[in-house]
Amino acid sequence: MGRNTPSLRMEIDRIIEEIRKMEKVMRKEDAELLEDIIKKAKVHTPQSSYASLDPEFSFLLSVLIEISREKK
């Protein structure tokens, strides 16, 4: 039997694909920053999945955590 609902990882991948549409019209420097944001968003997917977080919230929270880590 297949899944009835997509996993959090699948939802994060869907969000990333939507965001990547912007890359085509961005300046190169901005596209590189966007790629960095995408990498940051994927770091905490296992923890977010365990906590059953909303995919969009999970994406943003992961990015904020990683940016905060860089600031320290």
Order of alpha helices (4+ residues) and beta strands (2+ residues): alpha-alpha-alpha-alpha
